[in-house]
Amino acid sequence: MGVELNGLREQLLATVRERGGAVDALVADALRTVPRHIFLPDVAPDVAYRDEAIVTKWDDSGMPSSSSSQPTIMAIMLDQLEVARGQRVLEIGAGTGFNAALIAHIVGPKGHVVSIDLDPEIVGRAEENLSAAGTAGVTVLTSDGALGDRAHGPYDRIIATVGVWDLAPAWHEQLAPDGRLVVPLDLRGVQRSVCFEREDEHWTSRSARPCGFMRMRGASAGPDRNFVLDKETHLTLSLPEGREIDTAAVLEALAAPEREVRTGVSPTQMELFDGLALWLAIREPRWFALGSHEPDPRLAAAPLQGPPGATTAGILDDFGLATLISDNGELVAAGADRIADELAAHVSAWDGAGRPDSDGLRIDAYPAGTDVAAAYVIDKKHVRLTLAWD
């Protein structure tokens, strides 16, 4: 069994390298060594070592509330973090405890990891998993991650493994002057794993990679809204702002689109996930995402396909909606007449601009209210974000 598990871990590492690029030697050693299956006791080992996010808890509304993240994005974020031996690391979002165990393996016996989660049940399970795996050097606390943990700081590194809408002042205060902060940052409904460092009196990004995490809860939760349209398949419509929708009308519109507008654009799945989604998010206030965690016939033609579910994007207003579907790889805007035309126009404009994505994206975070000149500005409670491409 031990030889078989070693083979599964080596296979997972090979997949992570194929999908995520070069992996730091310390991160690779952690993936080879830390037993993910122990942190997923209800999942068969061959499933635990797939390069997939695995939901471990659902809330009453049918939304996932905790998971073990996809190993590729975990490795990407740890590479961004540049964790070193002997460092003190604060993790926001405990999950199963697996990510904390990877970090603990990297920092070694002279380092320390503090992992925080708002849900005491998740904290308890993470502690059980860490104990079962024999992981030392991790403290798991039940608290609001936005408050950090002053008692064990300052920290050389801070990482969030949950989607954050804002940058909490406590993280700035508890991070060492030359420290790094890596967070899945909300940019009007899409997320980018952003590595920040201090520059003068603000944060500036060193890298940004596409990602998708469950959102932070509690007092620091953002204004985004999720509407579960089908609890069986977990078909969910996500809005970046706190708008209300008529779920019955949405389901009716999805079942019978009025018009289909071909775009002539046939992007790859990564170009869609990384590029077009961000284009819509920062340019189209009416945009939404529609996805499922299980196969759903209403997403059979969605351009982003699982496993196991599928995802698409669209525009929604008081006059109807339109979504993107794929016809042999070509994007088609399907829905209400005018909105379908407008959605198709966005696709054409993105294609004409060279399909911009996260490459060369720079994000600066200034204190809220700072007077800055930029083409794209996103205001949060504590910071003002500016986006630009090199």
C-alpha positions, 0 to 999 in steps of 0.5 A: 500500500505504501508503494502504491501511495508513493506512486499516486503522489508522484503521479499527482506531482507530475500532473501539477507540473504539467498544468501549473508549470515549474514547481519550487523544490521545497513545494515539490518535496512537500507534495511528495511527502504529505499524505493528502488521503489522510486529510480526506478520510472519507475519500478513496486514496485514488480520488484523494490524489487526483488534481481536483478540488474536493468539497468536504462540507455544504451549507443549508442553501446547497453551497459548498462551504469547505473543501480541499483545494485543487493541488495545482492551485495550491502549488502555484500559490505556495510558489508565489508565497516563496516560503522558506525554512524557519519562517512563521506563516499565517493561513486564513482558512483551515480547510482540511488542514492539508495546506497547513501541513504542506507549509509546515513541511516546508518551514521545518521544525524551526518554523511555525504555521497558524491556521485560522477558520471561522467555523469550529467544526472545520477547525476540529476536523483540521486538527484531527487530520493534522494529528492523524498525519503526524504534522507538528508545528501547526496551531489551528484557531477558531477566529475571524481570519480578517483579524489575523492572529497578533499573538503569534506574529509578526509573520514572514508570510500570510496566505489566504486559502479562501476568496477575499473581497478586501485586504484586511488592515490586520494583515498589513499590521501583522506582516513583517516589513519584507513579508509577502501576502498571497490572497485569492482576491475578488475583482468584481466577481472573478478571482486572481491569486495575487502575490503582494509586497509592500512598496512605499505606502501601498501594496503592489503585486508581484504576480497574479494567477487565475483561481477560484475559491469559496468566499470568505464569510463573516464580517469581511464577506463581500457583496457578491451573491450566490443563488442556488437554482438547482440543489441536486446539481448545485446549479448556481448563479453568482453575481458580483454585487448584491442584486436580487433576481427572480430565480424562476424567470432565470430558469425559464430564460435558460430553457428557451433562449430567444436568439443565438449570435455567433462570434467567430471566436474560438478560445481555449478553456484557459483563455476563457477562464483567465482572459474573457472572465476578467474582461467582463468583470472589469467592463460589464457591471451586469455580468454573472457566472453560472456553474454547477458542481454536478453535470447539469443539462442546462450547461451541456454546451457551456464553454468551460467543462468540468470535471465534474460540472461546468461553467459559463458567463453572461449578462443579466438585467431587468430585460432578460439574460444571455449566456455564452455557449460553445458550438464546436469551440466557437463562442455563441451568445444565446439569450434575449435579443439585445443582451445577446448582441451586447455579450457577443460584442464583448467577446469580439472586443476582447478578441480584437484587443489580443485576448488579454489575461493575467499575463502582465497584470499589475494590481496596486492596493492603496488605502481607501480614498487615495486619489489615483489615476488609473483606467480601471479602479475597484473600490473596497472598504479598506483599499482602492485597487488599480489594474493595469497591464504592462 
